[in-house]
Amino acid sequence: MEHTGMKVLIHASAFFAPFLVPILMFLISEDHEIKKLSIQAVLFQLVIGLLITISAFMSIFLIGIPFVIGFGVMWIVVPIIGIAKALQNEGYDYPIVGRWVQ
C-alpha cells in the first residue's frame, strides 16, 4: 500500500471539498487504489447526501428524524475512520458504496 498522503487527502476532503479533491485525484493518479478510493468517496458523498435529503423530507412525518441523525453522524465518522486506516496503511472501503467499485 502506497500513496498514504493522497488517501488521507481524499478522505479528509469530505470536510472541505467532497467532490473536487476526489475527482482531481482520480484524474491525476495512475494508481488503481487511488482511483477506486476516489470513486468511492464521490459516490459516498452523493448517496449520503441523498439519504439525508430523503430523511429530512420524511421528518415531516417524524419517522425521518432518527435517520437524519444517523446519516449525519455517519457523514462525519466514516471519513475519520478512512483517515485512520490510511495512516495505518490499511485498505478501507466506504460503507454502502464500497462494493460497488472494484
C-alpha positions in Angstrom: 0.0 0.0 0.0 1.4 3.3 -1.1 0.2 6.9 -1.5 -0.8 7.4 2.1 -0.9 11.2 1.7 -3.2 11.0 -1.2 -5.5 8.6 0.5 -5.6 10.8 3.7 -6.4 13.8 1.5 -9.2 12.0 -0.3 -10.8 11.0 3.0 -10.2 14.4 4.6 -11.6 16.3 1.6 -15.1 15.2 2.8 -14.9 18.2 5.2 -13.8 20.9 2.7 -14.1 19.8 -0.9 -16.0 16.5 -1.0 -16.2 16.3 -4.8 -13.4 18.4 -6.2 -10.5 16.6 -4.5 -11.5 13.0 -5.2 -12.2 13.9 -8.9 -8.9 15.6 -9.2 -7.1 12.7 -7.6 -8.9 10.3 -9.9 -7.7 12.3 -12.9 -4.1 12.8 -11.9 -3.3 9.5 -10.3 -2.3 6.4 -12.3 -2.7 4.1 -9.2 -5.7 1.8 -9.3 -6.2 2.0 -5.5 -6.4 5.8 -5.6 -8.8 5.8 -8.5 -11.0 3.2 -6.7 -10.9 5.2 -3.5 -11.7 8.5 -5.3 -14.8 6.9 -7.0 -15.9 5.5 -3.6 -15.5 8.9 -1.9 -17.6 10.7 -4.5 -20.3 8.0 -4.5 -20.4 8.0 -0.7 -21.0 11.8 -0.7 -23.7 11.5 -3.3 -25.5 8.6 -1.6 -25.3 10.1 2.0 -26.5 13.5 0.7 -29.4 11.8 -1.0 -30.2 9.7 2.1 -30.1 12.8 4.4 -32.3 14.7 2.0 -34.9 11.9 1.9 -34.7 11.5 5.7 -35.1 15.3 6.2 -38.2 15.2 4.0 -39.5 12.2 6.0 -39.0 14.2 9.2 -42.3 15.8 8.4 -43.8 12.6 9.5 -41.3 12.2 12.4 -40.0 8.9 11.0 -37.0 10.6 9.3 -35.5 12.3 12.4 -33.5 9.3 13.6 -32.3 8.7 10.1 -31.1 12.3 9.7 -29.2 11.9 12.9 -27.7 8.5 12.0 -26.7 9.5 8.5 -25.4 12.9 9.7 -23.1 11.1 12.2 -22.1 8.6 9.5 -21.2 11.5 7.2 -18.7 12.7 9.8 -17.4 9.5 11.3 -16.8 7.5 8.1 -14.1 9.8 6.6 -12.4 9.9 10.0 -12.2 6.1 10.0 -10.8 6.3 6.5 -8.1 8.7 7.5 -7.1 6.5 10.4 -7.0 3.4 8.2 -4.9 5.3 5.6 -2.4 6.5 8.2 -2.0 2.8 9.3 -1.5 1.8 5.6 -4.6 -0.4 5.7 -7.2 -0.7 2.9 -10.6 0.8 3.5 -13.8 0.6 1.5 -16.6 3.1 2.2 -19.8 1.6 3.6 -22.7 1.4 1.3 -20.7 2.1 -1.9 -17.5 0.2 -1.2 -18.6 -2.9 -3.0 -20.0 -1.0 -6.0 -16.5 -0.2 -7.2 -14.0 -2.9 -7.8 
